[in-house]
Amino acid sequence: MATMIQAIRMALHVGEERLGVTDIFGEDVGPPLGGAFTATQNLKTAWNSPLDERGIVGMAIGLALAGRRPVAEIQFCDYAFNTIDLLKIAGNTYWASAGDWNVPMVMMTPVGAGIRGSIYHSHSFDAQATRTPGWKIVMPSNPRDAYGLMLSAIVDPNPVMFLKPKALLRTKALPGEEIPGEPADLKTLSKMIDAPVGESRSRWKPEWPRLEELYVPIGKARTARAGRDVTVLTYGRNVPMSVSAADELAKEGVEVEVIDLRSLHPYDWDAIKASVQKTHRVLCVNEDTEVTNFGEHLIRRLVEELFYELYAPPKLLAGAHVPGIGLADNLEHASVPHKDGIKSALRELARHEP
């Protein structure tokens, strides 16, 4: 079963072979590297751009308006902040043209902490992304969803941000998360699609498996773990962390339901509402800084629409409002949510009685 980065690469292969992807590009995206995390290794439409994030986004907009279907990568989301005005243009073009012009582009970028990337390679982008109207925004938490969300992003006529949680890119799929058509053995898959290290890389050709198409709908959440006492609303790296925390709390008699949003815009309000009406307590967890956080929006809507369903004030566990994340483990640990902090917040919420 594939890792997340392999799943993304296989989805891009399907995209260029069957779904009309014409250009996959960005810094080091083409040969010989195939991306900083190898997401674009040995893809036939992949090419290298200059080290210019604004040029990458501007080129993608132009290609999309010219009838092509590009997938552009910002090597790390930390360097996407200087493209905000261009992202706004991509998001408002369909609206501004009264529906005459679509912008069918995908912008993918690695996000978040967890790999000791320090101050310039550990930012999150979800809060900024959700403040950019006109974009659909997805963030997978497992390889199968990464594959299915990427295919959905490719065929969507609107601009889609595909946020890759870098701490999960090497994680393996669990049973039930298989990608249709992939070999069952990870070593076999690696021999087929992972280029060797060394001089032989330039002569090596992948042997792509006979992959089937799988579309995870944008805007549809999934229940990562069922529970009755507290709801966790989260996505990306924090999903497996929240599930692990919930499994440990079950030994204490606290049953936590974990909702993997998968899509930040549009998000699945029906799934959120149904879970909160069952548990009556809710914790929002993500890595972006806690001030003007996407979780704050969810809490505002929960209070406005489900106030009388709540047994406790909704709680946000997010990244610290600090300028960056330090290299040392203790600094990174203090800057973003972690399993012990999730467990502590859930215990506190579970104590509230109706």
C-alpha positions in Angstrom: 0.0 0.0 0.0 1.2 3.5 -1.0 2.6 6.2 1.1 0.9 9.6 0.8 3.6 11.0 -1.5 3.4 8.0 -3.7 -0.4 8.4 -3.8 -0.1 12.0 -4.9 2.4 11.0 -7.6 0.1 8.3 -8.9 -2.8 10.7 -9.0 -0.8 13.2 -11.0 0.2 10.4 -13.4 -3.5 9.5 -13.9 -4.1 13.2 -14.3 -1.7 13.7 -17.1 -2.6 10.4 -18.8 -6.4 10.5 -18.7 -7.7 13.8 -17.2 -6.1 16.4 -19.4 -3.3 17.7 -17.1 -0.9 19.6 -19.4 1.7 21.1 -17.2 3.1 20.1 -13.8 5.6 22.6 -12.7 7.4 24.5 -9.9 10.8 24.7 -8.3 12.7 21.4 -8.8 9.4 19.8 -9.9 10.9 18.4 -13.1 13.8 16.1 -13.6 16.1 15.1 -12.1 14.7 15.7 -8.6 10.9 15.5 -9.1 10.1 17.8 -6.3 11.5 18.3 -2.8 9.5 15.3 -1.6 9.4 13.4 -5.0 5.7 14.1 -5.6 6.4 14.8 -9.3 9.2 12.3 -10.0 9.2 10.9 -13.5 6.0 12.6 -14.6 6.1 13.3 -18.3 4.5 16.8 -18.2 6.7 18.0 -15.2 9.1 20.9 -15.7 11.2 23.2 -13.6 10.4 26.8 -13.1 12.6 29.6 -11.9 12.8 30.2 -8.1 9.8 32.7 -8.3 6.6 31.9 -6.5 4.8 34.8 -8.0 5.9 33.7 -11.4 4.6 30.1 -10.7 1.2 31.3 -9.7 1.0 33.9 -12.5 2.0 31.3 -15.1 -0.6 28.8 -13.8 -3.3 31.4 -14.1 -2.3 32.2 -17.6 -2.1 28.6 -18.7 -5.5 27.9 -17.2 -7.1 30.9 -19.0 -5.5 29.7 -22.2 -7.2 26.4 -22.1 -4.6 24.2 -20.5 -4.9 22.4 -17.2 -1.9 23.1 -14.9 -0.8 21.7 -11.6 1.6 24.2 -10.0 3.6 23.6 -6.8 4.9 26.1 -4.3 7.8 24.1 -2.8 6.9 25.1 0.7 3.8 27.1 1.8 6.1 29.4 3.7 6.9 31.0 0.4 3.2 31.3 -0.8 2.5 34.4 1.3 4.0 36.7 -1.3 1.5 35.4 -3.9 -1.7 36.4 -2.1 -2.8 39.1 -4.5 -2.3 36.6 -7.4 -4.2 33.9 -5.5 -7.1 36.4 -5.1 -7.1 37.0 -8.9 -7.3 33.3 -9.5 -10.1 33.0 -7.1 -12.2 36.0 -8.3 -11.9 35.5 -12.1 -15.0 33.3 -12.6 -17.0 35.7 -10.4 -15.6 38.9 -12.0 -16.3 37.6 -15.5 -19.9 36.6 -14.7 -19.1 33.0 -15.3 -17.4 33.4 -18.7 -13.9 32.4 -17.6 -13.0 29.4 -15.5 -9.5 28.9 -14.0 -8.9 25.1 -13.8 -5.7 25.1 -11.9 -4.4 23.2 -8.9 -1.9 24.8 -6.6 -0.3 22.2 -4.3 2.1 23.0 -1.5 3.5 21.2 1.6 2.2 22.6 4.9 2.8 22.4 8.6 5.3 21.3 11.2 6.5 17.9 12.2 9.7 17.5 10.3 11.9 20.0 12.2 11.7 22.5 9.3 12.4 25.4 11.6 11.2 29.0 10.9 11.2 28.9 7.0 9.7 25.5 6.4 7.1 24.9 9.1 4.3 27.4 8.5 0.7 26.4 8.0 -1.5 28.0 5.2 -5.0 26.9 6.0 -6.1 30.1 7.7 -4.8 32.2 4.8 -6.3 29.8 2.3 -9.8 30.0 3.7 -9.6 33.8 3.6 -9.1 33.7 -0.1 -12.6 33.5 -1.7 -13.1 31.6 -4.9 -10.8 28.7 -4.1 -11.6 25.2 -3.1 -9.2 23.9 -0.4 -8.4 20.3 0.5 -6.0 18.7 2.9 -5.8 14.9 3.1 -4.8 12.8 6.2 -4.1 9.5 4.5 -2.9 8.2 1.1 -6.2 7.1 -0.2 -7.8 10.5 0.4 -4.7 12.2 -1.1 -5.2 10.2 -4.3 -8.9 10.8 -4.5 -8.8 14.5 -3.6 -6.1 15.1 -6.1 -8.2 13.6 -8.9 -11.2 15.6 -7.8 -9.0 18.8 -7.8 -7.7 18.1 -11.3 -11.1 17.7 -12.9 -12.7 20.6 -11.0 -13.2 23.7 -13.3 -12.3 26.0 -10.4 -8.9 26.7 -8.8 -8.2 24.2 -6.0 -5.5 24.4 -3.3 -4.1 21.0 -2.4 -2.4 21.4 1.0 0.0 18.5 1.6 0.7 17.8 5.3 4.5 17.3 5.1 4.7 15.3 8.3 2.4 12.6 6.7 4.0 12.4 3.3 6.0 9.2 4.2 3.2 7.6 6.2 1.8 4.3 4.8 -1.8 3.5 4.1 -3.7 1.5 6.7 -5.9 -1.5 5.8 -9.0 -0.2 4.0 -7.1 2.8 2.6 -5.9 1.1 -0.5 -5.7 2.9 -3.9 -7.6 0.9 -6.5 -5.1 -0.8 -8.8 -1.9 -0.4 -6.7 0.1 -3.5 -5.7 -0.6 -4.7 -2.2 3.1 -4.8 -1.3 4.9 -1.4 -0.7 8.3 -2.8 -1.7 6.8 -3.9 -5.1 5.2 -0.4 -5.6 8.5 1.3 -4.7 10.4 -0.7 -7.2 7.9 0.2 -9.9 7.6 4.0 -9.3 10.4 5.3 -7.1 13.5 6.3 -9.0 16.8 4.9 -7.7 19.4 7.1 -6.1 22.5 7.8 -8.1 23.6 8.1 -11.7 21.2 5.5 -13.0 18.3 7.8 -12.1 18.5 9.7 -15.4 18.1 6.4 -17.4 15.4 4.9 -15.2 11.8 4.6 -16.3 8.8 4.0 -14.0 6.4 1.0 -14.4 3.1 2.6 -13.5 0.5 0.2 -12.1 -2.9 -0.1 -13.7 -4.6 2.4 -11.6 -8.3 3.0 -11.4 -9.9 6.4 -10.9 -11.2 7.3 -7.5 -12.8 10.6 -6.7 -13.1 11.8 -3.1 -15.8 14.6 -3.3 -14.5 18.0 -2.4 -16.7 19.3 0.5 -17.4 15.9 2.1 -16.0 15.0 5.5 -15.4 11.5 6.9 -15.8 10.1 10.3 -12.3 8.9 11.2 -13.5 7.6 14.6 -17.0 7.2 16.0 -17.8 8.4 19.5 -20.5 9.8 21.7 -18.9 12.2 24.2 -16.8 14.8 22.4 -16.4 15.8 18.7 -13.0 16.7 17.3 -13.1 18.8 14.1 -9.7 18.5 12.4 -7.8 17.7 9.2 -4.3 16.7 7.8 -1.6 15.8 10.3 -3.9 16.2 13.3 -6.3 13.5 12.3 -4.2 10.5 13.1 -2.9 12.3 16.2 -6.5 12.9 17.4 -7.5 9.3 16.6 -4.6 8.1 18.7 -5.6 10.4 21.6 -9.2 9.3 21.3 -8.2 5.6 21.5 -6.2 6.2 24.7 -9.1 8.2 26.2 -11.5 5.3 25.5 -9.6 3.4 28.2 -10.7 6.1 30.6 -14.4 5.8 29.5 -14.4 8.9 27.2 -15.5 8.1 23.7 -14.4 10.7 21.2 -15.7 11.2 17.6 -13.0 12.5 15.2 -14.3 14.2 12.1 -11.8 14.5 9.3 -13.0 17.5 7.3 -10.7 16.7 4.3 -12.1 19.9 2.7 -11.8 23.3 4.3 -13.9 25.0 1.6 -16.5 24.1 1.0 -16.7 22.2 4.3 -19.2 19.6 5.3 -21.5 21.5 7.7 -24.1 18.6 7.7 -21.4 16.2 9.0 -20.3 18.7 11.6 -23.8 19.5 12.7 -24.8 15.8 13.0 -21.7 15.0 15.1 -22.1 17.9 17.5 -25.8 17.2 17.9 -24.7 13.7 19.1 -21.8 14.6 21.4 -22.8 18.2 22.4 -19.1 19.0 22.9 -16.6 20.1 20.3 -12.8 20.7 20.0 -11.3 22.2 16.9 -7.7 21.2 16.3 -5.3 22.6 13.7 -1.7 23.8 13.4 -2.2 27.4 12.1 -1.8 30.2 14.6 -4.6 30.7 17.0 -5.5 34.3 16.1 -7.9 34.6 13.1 -7.8 30.8 12.8 -10.1 28.7 10.6 -11.3 26.9 13.7 -12.5 30.2 15.1 -14.8 30.5 12.2 -16.2 27.0 12.9 -16.7 27.9 16.5 -18.5 31.1 15.6 -20.9 29.2 13.4 -21.4 26.5 16.0 -22.3 29.1 18.6 -24.7 30.9 16.3 -26.5 27.9 14.9 -26.1 25.1 17.6 -25.8 27.1 20.8 -28.6 25.2 22.6 -27.1 21.9 21.6 -23.8 22.6 23.4 -23.1 21.3 26.9 -19.7 23.1 27.0 -18.1 26.1 25.3 -16.5 25.0 22.1 -12.7 24.9 22.4 -9.9 25.6 19.9 -6.5 24.0 20.1 -4.2 25.6 17.5 -0.7 26.7 16.9 0.8 29.4 19.2 0.6 33.0 17.9 4.4 33.2 17.5 6.4 34.5 14.5 7.8 31.1 13.6 8.6 27.6 14.8 12.0 26.8 16.2 14.3 24.0 15.1 14.7 22.4 18.5 12.2 19.6 19.3 11.0 21.4 22.4 10.3 24.6 20.6 8.4 22.9 17.8 6.5 20.8 20.4 5.5 24.0 22.2 4.3 25.7 19.0 1.8 23.3 17.6 -0.8 20.9 18.9 0.4 17.5 20.1 -1.3 14.3 21.4 -1.0 15.1 25.1 -2.5 18.6 24.6 -5.4 17.1 22.6 -6.1 14.5 25.3 -6.0 17.2 28.0 -8.5 19.4 26.1 -10.8 16.5 25.5 -10.8 15.5 29.1 -11.7 19.0 30.1 -14.6 19.1 27.6 -15.9 15.7 28.7 -16.2 16.8 32.3 -18.9 19.3 31.4 -22.4 18.0 32.1 -25.6 19.2 30.6 
